[in-house]
Amino acid sequence: MRKKLFEGIKVLDFSWAAVGPITTKTLSDYGAEVIKIESTSHPDGTRVGGPFKDNIPGFNRSGCFNQWNTGKLSILLNLATPKGLQVAKRLAAWADIVIENFSGGTIERMGLGYEELRKVNPKIIMLSSCMMGQTGPYATHPGLGPLLTALSGFNHITGWPDRQPVGPSGAYTDFMGPRFAMLVILAALDYRRRTGKGQYLDLSQFEGSVHFMAPVLLDYVVNQRVVRRMGNRLSYAAPHGAYRCSGEDRWVAIAVFTDEEWESFCKVIGDPLWTKETKFSTLLARKKNEDELDRLVEEWTISRSAEEVMKLMQAAGVPAGVLQNGEDLQEHDPQLKYRHLYWSLDHPEVGKYTALRPDFVVSKSPYELKRAPLQGEHNEYVLKKILGMSDEEIAELVMEGCLQ
């Protein structure tokens, strides 16, 4: 059997919410042994935030948690107790990689910073992935992804020009950070393989997210122009938008950039007379009359299904795509089905649930998804099998409130 990409790699996971757990999920799915440190007094926000199976709340019933923590081991550990802290350090001595995403400076104040962990494991690779990085005037600011989307500039350009900013849905930046995190972890593992040395990785989600604003930044640097909200429009394409189709809340996106695409678009919709008018003959003219153009396009799309419009446009070389909802993505998309994106997993409390495989496939290395852990499910395994603790030592930890 082929070896998994991270098989044999041991990970101590202090992370919570999305950016850290998504990173460690990828490591776990590709074979790493990941121990997730949890606490009943400060549970992972995704355990309590839902959505919950059958709308019944519970630490083990959250769809987000069960999605982003596949294959991990869970141990309850009260890091506010001296012995709980000692157990964490023993696990750091066992680990190859330590990952956390608390606000800047928090892990050091807990007594588990990089310099402290190096004393028990000189080769440790540690990744901190907080909002702002570990240094600078904003380093200690706490917050979650929705705040960071605003700071990174996404909210300013998302929405309609005559309305307030809306921003992308959810913690958008939490899904950018793991891509940077995986790359630097791979680089650090390769560096340690070559040199025998670990290192500290200080990943600022803010800085990583700003990279995705490069066109906006360049426009300002070159033209001193501040890009503002444009709805679905684009300065160098028309028609360019989301158009209502038949059915309840069904839409299709169409984007016409070139004269050739415009000609193909006109043929698809039957070359109606209005397409011959001079006010639509060039891109500049279409931009000047874009409100009327969008209305005319929608008069054609409204009587057709979004899937039909997409197929007709794509067959003619015109960029188009259905605005898919959750049901479309999981039940109907043939591309995702063919690529086996979704795995069905059995969970002791919620029954069967669907989890996503890693978002990249390695030709020479398999991956495997296993269900997410129950809270504290692996206390005994981790303490006995990994750390070699006796029943008496474990009982003492329980008595002193360390395993909660």
N, C-alpha and C positions, 0 to 999 in steps of 0.2 A: 504493500500500500504506500502511495506517495506521502511524503512528509508534509504536514501543514506548515504554512509560512512562518508562524510564530510558535511552533511546537517546541516545548522545552523552555520557553520564556515565562518567567514568573512576574506577576504584576500585583502590586498593592494599590488598591483603588480607594482613595479618599473622596473622590469626586461625587457630585450630585447634580440634579437638574438635567441638563441636556448635553452641553458641550463636552464635559468630561466623560459621562457614561457612553455617549456615542463613540468617542475615541476608544474607550476600553472594550466596547462591544465588538468593534472591528478586530481588535487584538484577540478577543475571546473566540470569535467565530472562526478565526484562522489559527486556532490551536493553543493560544496562550492560556495559562492557568491564572485566572483573575480572582482575587479576593476583594470583595467590596466591603468596606467598613461602614457599618450603619449604627443608628442609635434610635431607641424608641422616644427619647426626649427631643431629639432633633432629626426627625425622619427626612429622608430624601423628599423634596417638594413634589416630585412626580408620583410618589406613593400616595400622597394625600390630595393631589390635584385632579386626578381623573384624566380622561373619561373612564368611568367604572363599568365593568361588565354588568349588564342588566340594571344599570343605574343604582347598584348597591355599593356604597362606599366600603373601603377596606384597604389595609396596607398592602395586601397581595392582589388586589383586583384592578389596579390601574392599568389602562391600556398603554399609556406612555411609558411607565416603568417597565412593564413586561416586554415592550417593544425594544427599549434601548439597553436592556441588561441581560440579553440572552447569554446563556452558558456560564454565568459568573457564580462564584460561591459567595454567600452572605454570612457575615459574622457581626453580631451585636457587640459593640465595644464602647464603653463610656470613657472617652478620652479626657474627661475632667478629673478622673481618679488617677493617682500615681501608678497603681498597678495596671490600669487600663493603658496608660501611656507606655509602660514597660512592655506590655504585650505588643503594642503597635511597633515598638522599636525592634523587637525580636522578629516580627514579620518583615520589617524593612531589611533586616540582615539576611532573611531568606530570599527577598525579591531581587529581580533584575531591574525593574522599573517601578517608580512610585509616581502616581498621578494625583493632582489635586486642582480644584478650581474655586477655592474660597477667595474672598476679596484679598487684595494685596496685603502681605504681612501677617495674615491670620495664622497660617501654618507655622510660622516662626514663633509667634506668641504662644502657640500650643506646645512648643517644645519639639516640633517635628520638622523644622526647617532643613534645608539641604546640608548645611554645615554640621548640624547635629546628627543627621542620618549617615553622613560620610564617616563618622566615628565608628559606627557599627558595620558599615558596608562601604569601603573605599571605592568600589567599582559601581556604585549605584547610579542609575540614570533617573533624574527627577524632572518631571514636567509640571510647571505651574501654568494654568491657563485661566487667569482671572480677566476681568474686564479691561483693566488699564495697564497690566504689567506690574512689576514689583517696585518700580521706581517712578519718580516724578510727582508733581503736585496733586495729581488725581489718583495716585496708586491705591490708596486705601478706601476709595469710594466703593461702597457695595452697590449691587444692582443686578438686574436680570436682562435677558435679551431684548425685550421691548424697549427698555431705556437705551440700550446700546444702538438699536436701529436708528433712534433719533439722533444720538451723538454722532453716528457715522455718516449722517446726511441722507439716509434713505427716505425718511419721512418727508423731507423737504421736497423731494421730487416725485412722491407717490400720491396721486389723487388728481383732482380737477382744478384747473387754474382759478376758478371763481369760488372755491370752497377751501375749508381748512385742510391741512395735511392729514392723511389717514395712516400712512405707513404700510408696509407689507404685513401680512397676517402672522401673528405669533412672534416667537423669539427667533427672528430670521437669522441673526448673526450666530446663533448657537449651531447652525448647520453649516457655517463656513469654517469656524474654528477647528473642527475635527480634521478637515482636509490638510490644513497646515500642521496640525499636531502629528498626524500620521507620518508626514514627510520628515519632520525633525526627529521623531522617534526612530525611524529607519536610519537616518543619518547618524544618530547617536549610537545605535547598535553597531553599525558598520565601523564607526570610529573606535568603539570599545573593542571590537574584534581585531582591529589592526594595532591598537596601542595598549589595550588592557586597562584603559582609563574610562571612568564614567564622566558625567557632566550634568550641569543644571541647565534646563531649558525654560526660559522665561518668555512665554507666549502671551502677547497682548491681543485679546480679541478685538479691541478697538482698532489697533493698527492693521490687523489682518483684514478686517472688514473694509477699511478705507481703500485697500487695494482694489476692491470691487467698484469703487467710485472713480477709477482712473480716467474714464472719458470725461466725466464732469470736471475733475481737477485739471485735466489738460485744456479743456475749453476755457477755464478761467485763466490758467497760466498764459496761454497763447493769445486769447481774445479778450481777456478781462470780462468775460460774460458769465453771469451766475445763472445756471440752468434752473428753471422753475417747473412747477407741475404742469403737465401737458395732457393729462388723462391718458387715453390710448394712442395719442398721435405721436408722430415722429417728423422731424423737420425735413427729411429727405425721402419721404414715402407718402403716397396717396393713391387709392384708399389705404388706410392703415388703422384698424380698429377691431372691436368686437361687435358682431352684428347678430341681432336676434334671429332665431330660426324657429321652425314649427315645434310645438311641444312646450311643456312648462319649464321656463327658465333655461332654455337651451340656446347656446350661442356658438358662433364660430369666429375665429380670428383670421383676418385676411390682411396681407401686406404686399403692396405693389411698389417696387422700387424703380424699375427700369421701363423704358418705352416698350420693349419686347414683352415684358410681363403685363403691361397695360393692354397691349393688343390681344394677348392670350386671354386676359380677364374678360375683355369685351366679347370675345368669341364664345366663351363659356356661358355668359349670360344672354347670348343670342343677338349681340350687336344691336341693341335698341337705339333708336334715333338720338337719344340724349347723349350717347357716347361719342357722336360725331360733332357735337357742338364745340366751338372754339374754346369755351370756358373750361373744357375738360381735355383739351388736346395735348397739353404739356403738363409736366409735373408742377411747374410754377402756377399755371392756371388752375389746376386741380386744388392746390394748396389754398389759393385765394377763394375758392368756392367749396371748401371742404364740408361745411355743414350740409349744403344741398347734396353734395356727392354722397355723404354717408347716408342721408335719407333715401336716396335712390338705390343705393346698394342694398339697404335693408328691405326695401320693397321687393327685391328679388329673393333675398335669403329667407324672408319670413314664411314663405310657403313651402320651404324645403327643410329636410332634417339637416342638423349640423354635420352628420356623418356624410350625407350625400354631397353637401357643398364642399367639404374638405376633399373628398375623393375626386370630384370634378375639377377643382382648382389644382390639386396636386398633379393630376394626370396631364394638365395643360402647362405645368411648370410654374404655377403661381403659388407662392408660400401660403399655406392655410392649415389651420388645426382646430379641432373641437376644443372648447373650453370644458375639460372633463371635471366631473365631480368625484367624490370618494367612491361611489358605486361604480362609475365608469372605470376608474383606475384599478379597482380590485376585481371586478367581475367581468369586464368586457374588453379591456385593452389587449389585443392579440400579441403585441410586441412584448409586453410585460409577462404574459403567460408563457410565451415561447422561451423567454430568457430565465424562467423559473425564479422570478424576483420574490415571490411569496412562499413562505413555508408555513405549514400547519403544525402547530405544536400542542402537546397535551399538558395541561396545567392542573395540579391537584385541587385548586380552588375555583378557577374560572372555567375549567374544561378546555375545549379546543380554542385556540386563538391563532391569529395570523401574525407572523413577524417577517420583516424584510431581511433578505440576505445582504451581505456587504455590497456596497455600490460599485465595486470593481471585482473582476474575476481574473485570477492569475492562472495562466495556462498550465503551469507545472506544479501548482499547489492547490489542494482541495480546501474547502471550507465546510463547516458543519454548524447548524444552529441547534442549540438545546434551549429548553425553556428558561425563563428568568427564575431566580430563586425566591422562595418565601423569605420573609424578613427573619434573619438569624438562623436560617435553616441549617447552616453548616458549622455552627459553633463547635460541636464536638469533633467533627472531622478536622477542622483547622487546628484546634488546640491540641488534640491528641496525635493525629497522624502527621501534621506538618511541624508543629512545635514540640511534639513529644511530651506533653504535660501529663501528669498523673491525675487520677480522679480527685485526689486530695487537693491538688493545686487548683483544679477547676472549681471544686466546691468552695474553696476560699475566695476565688474571684466572684462567684455568685453571691456569697455572703457579704462581700464588701461592695456590691452594686456595680461591679466592673462590666458585667455582661448584660447591659440594658441600654 
